[in-house]
Amino acid sequence: SHRLRLTAEKIAQRLRLIAPHIARARRPIEPFVLEELPDASVAPDPAVGAAESPGRRLDWNSYWGGQNLHFVLRSRFVAPKGWNNPALHLPLGIAGDIFTHPEALLYIDGRPFASADRYHHTIDLPHSDGLTHDLMLHGWTGLTGWPPDPDDTSQLLLRGCSVIDIDRGLQDFFTLADTALDLSTELNDNRPEKHAILNALDAAFLVLDTRDPMGGAFRASFAPAMQRLRDGLAQAGPPLDITLHAAGHAHMDIAYLWPVAQVRQKNARTYANVLRLMERHDGFRFSHSQPQLYAWTETDFPELFEAIRGRVAEGRWEVLGGMWVEPDANMPGAEALVRQILLARRYCDAAFGPGAECPVLWLPDTFGFPACLPQLMVQAGLRWFVTNKVNWNQYNQMPASTTWWEGIDGSRVLAQFLTTPRTVQHLPFPTNYKSDLTAAEVVGT
């Protein structure tokens, strides 16, 4: 019945219809002034305002930058008094590839605050004070294509940027409905839960008043629609007897398709976003590896680093790694591997306190693991080994996801091979180390 009535397609269209209304109110910021920088190592002055900038003024709905552009965007904004949930909405453009972002560290009144990138167009603000604030974005447009094409002439389209007031109730309804729809598409047609979920969504959107113009009647209707959706989902079937624990993680390649100077900036953008998320969501936990990245943050962004230390002390930020970086483990000699572990563990103890580092050798994205690693791990006090790349194999599938790994001398460590599914060309059973909590990944895990 739902297939004949195109229920899933209709719900998807309704979600696209209501998404822009999550912003209850909108106030444009001042147009950006663009400064082009020679490379990632050049640090702009956050104290310079848009009026003093020598760059060119950008118009909304205009093309402003191609690939591999290092940039500064300056503006000013006001968050009106009385707004309940103010946020910056910064649609800087998406070129359609994972390595074209753009991404930028966002400064408010000269202080690093959060990241604006392809996954973070909306940045929550701490308060609505009615005052004028300076805004600066220091970033990079990224690379286009895979592998990157240096001749690609694609340009980023800058939409209108604003301060918005988020309607949290409508945002919650949208998120729950979107997640339920995603799950329904993942379930087989023979599963009764699939049809019960679509029943719940259909009933909720019959309550939601989306008649034009979508004003007071629309906003008055989403609370009863939310209740109808929750009631319907509760009746869709018993939950699985499984608990998934989701911890935030960012996989940072230190030198991959960019110079080291760029990853020092990329890392700060990531850390700033995590700190903002922790302010808003008490249950949010984050795990991050590679002491080299922490050391650079300590040098480049001491304010962010001190905030990270505070979250580590609270137990909400888990320091991972076991090694100074996530290295190739085949080419280095034994002495190099020993130093990777020794330097990492010493730094973590000094920077975050003894015992703050999780005793895991975290190598999710490297290929090949020598049989000496269990011995080195045991001698260094590392208890667990985690990887993903043993599943990136055309022929041999690992017989278990959790196993004891025994080294040459008989040393044993508990090894975990990640199980979240992923589609990778030519590979029959690949898994993922950078999950995004889609229904396909959750159900597949």
Buried (B, 14 or more C-beta within 10 A) or exposed (E): EBEEEEBBEBBBEBBEBBEEBBBBBEBEBBBBBBBEBEEBEEEBEBEBBBEEBEBEEBEBEEEBBBBBBBBBBBBBBBBEEEBEBBBBBBBBBBBEBEBBBBBBBBBBEEEBBBBBBBEBBBBBBEEBEEEEBBBBBBBBBBBBBEEBEEEBEBBBBBBBBBBBBBBEBBBBBBEBBBBBBBBBEBBEEEEEBBBBBBBBBBBBBEBBBBEEEBEEEBBEBBBEBBEBBBEBBEEBEEEEEEEEEEEBBBBBEBEEEBEEBBBBBBBBBBBBBBBBBBEEEEEBBBBBBBBBBBBBBBEBBEEBBEBBBEBBEEEBBBBBBBBBBBBEBEEBEEEEBBBBBBBBBEBBEEBBEEEBBBBBBBBBBBEEBBEBBBBBBBEBEBEBBBBBBBBBBEEEEBEEEEBEBBBEEEBBBEBBBBBBBBEEEEEEBBBBBEBEEBBBBBEBB
